Amino acid sequence: MVARLFQSVVFCLVLAVVTLGCGESFSSAVDGPPASLDLGPGADGPRVDAPAPRDGSPPKRDAPAPRVDGPTRRDTTTPRADSAPPRVDAAPRADLGPVTPSCDPYSVRSPAPEVLIGPVGLETKLLQRIQLAQKQILVMIYQFTRYNFSNALIAAHKRGVQVKVLLDGKQGANSSVRSKLTAAGIAVKSAPTSFTHAHAKVIWIDGYEAIVMSANLITYSMGGERNYGVIDRDPYDLKQLKQLFDRDWAGTGTVDLSCSRLVVSPINARARMLAHVNRAKKTLDFAVMYLDDKTIKTAVLAQAKAGVAVRVLLANPAWITSNTARAAELKAAGVPVKYFKNYDLHAKLMISDGIPFVGSQNFSYTSIQKNREIGVFVNASTRSQIVAQFAADWKLGVAP
């Protein structure tokens, strides 16, 4: 009798656990965020979209950095060997067609660029592109500390791929990866000191594709920051991106961008970013670390006064302290403004009448006029992914 009673109790307990488990799983499937949007930690529903960094160090916020367009933060985490990315098989590459010059920055690229939104899945995507390289990888990066990427570049070098890495020489945090790459026989240089900072984030692969983005190759970018980028396979863009790399690698020379889609600091970024603000007739949205450039800010306020629906999403003022005053200024001018706190907002996103600008340029004088920076306008069907992510992030934003 006692044995039967014991069995009954155990059966009930097991049934209860199974039922609760199924109920939680069902609720998550129904009420969780759409898989296509990264709502980040703090969003409603179970947190399934922000895995911890693989090196075991959680994303964290350091003391506010000096207001320069150099370090947005210092990545002081100790680099270490991380697990390898999932192996991907090389598929036959499509013929990209002839190199056709285009002088209009809004002309449609062929093929359409693939959109990247971080942090979720960004590291895996970047590592897979490196893994598929066959001939040459050229890297322009501001901060590089994450060993997953240095290991992937070394593996590419060992299989016969030529690898060159161009770093900002003022970033001491890069020293460990620099030593590791150099010891493996990979060519590494510091960018020309004529730039205040070499702040571009570009990975050019085989003349077949180039990643243009706002993310650094560090733990913070891969695990705790909102960033945007594209994989650009337009032959003319690829040609000019390589020319820019080669020029900076040589340390001297010029690149003719009089006919180009690219947005490059310090060459044409000022004119093109300002024109992107002024072209807006209906909507103008920002998701940015900060909005400090006086000329851009003045144009934004003028657009709001003219009736354009402007929205500005700023980084958490606990990180970028100047955003408290900027938010107050924008709000006083009637511009809706919010803080994004689900991730550290490292993006440099401006959407003018539905056309996004993404790249490495921060909205400051130094970034636009003094740094090496590279960005693009995304005028393709894939832009809808960026627009949708902004809408989701704006909804999650916190009013000042």
Steps between C-alpha positions, in 0.01 A plus 500: 500500500782738597686410180195577286449831681866590438467413130188718473677798656800464267271471197317819598824689549633390161172592332508844661856567382422388145184709488670811629788449264273463201296799607810722528628381165164567333479846654847586376418391149185708490600812690870532426642759259504429125811308400587760236542781753766517769331662799791440730518444873224667693238447232179319584513124473784259570848620420603272219679747276807613691744218570785573737838570341687178431806605694295503817515872567154659518444826314562782742508876509825669588537853628392758241767547236643839408290677237719431202437295191748256604422257775134463570618269774811303571473126460715377787382140490784253461486340156498123497449215265130451441296225344503478122196619302272245335660363187338620179552345158611723218219537247571603141524877479268684269653713226487858626510639149703790360633793702245770418576847641222675688526859622161517672532390865138384491522291184396139552783254552508169320473264671312655792713524815437253780409672827679432829346591837693433818557368748289190436663277240752762391812318613395172336425677172835682494697187586325302229587761236866486606488123495382501139780727375705346220764754394524823699364666816557870569395633841462863605403512868518742791503258794594132469525288814280196444697182438218330310581735212878484524477120506279505190744727316795279598312192376435679169869593475600139559282380213667743260280810522691830501399698810578864575377684809499879541452621858466830681850532644380707795296217648718319753229238543593368154851396608421141595326415173763692304774284655303183441438576133858612438639186662285293263652676198208735424582852382374762748542877477381811682288737294648837401534742789359776280159379619399585855372142515479215252144423600374311192369144541538315170579138414569461125501141372625369165366792301166322540355671807577760763351542845444866589375547855507689829623209715855453623653152527469497878292325764274799561395527136427129472312462826350824622472772235245594238686532169406504132686408184473352154671240287562692178559301179478781248813477278553877481474543876743211548750659262490832685513341845819320399643825366434662839665210682802505269537876542494480880728195499754696295455800729475751219324575175147593396185313400266658249149482645347761270285216365408273789218367715720485811488742793863552603655720767668735464436513122125532434327406826411855604316581177327164469385466861365856501324441169343186648352710779376768262345260247237382750148612412299287744709312756849518648607245762825462693639218715838636605750511783471877500401792277772760552603639162370856495428518128311170496312587818396839361371334182306243703330772706419692182338191351290450811391864486407454132262218589713190442422232761835466680578238766834465681601189693811564711734278699442464871624818676649277769757417230502813279445767763464788252178344372311638800553857380450403134167332576383809689596723207321283245193467720483877548501536120205264473699200377392164645803344670558178693786304656565143389603288798444143385850496351775760490405701192818503291312547171547792262163467331311773314184416304382772263158431343558128541858489367754406771857618534725251677874498559767606745439878512388642830307825488785726607742740334806281558337188360375674187795731433812347657469122516512225242142378495295308244123468462229434242139584423279190479254557217381143445215275606718375788475843661164395645686288757682806633183711502312229691779463756503875561122495552534218754784677683310829506205326660733368771666838550474688829390863509742742672 
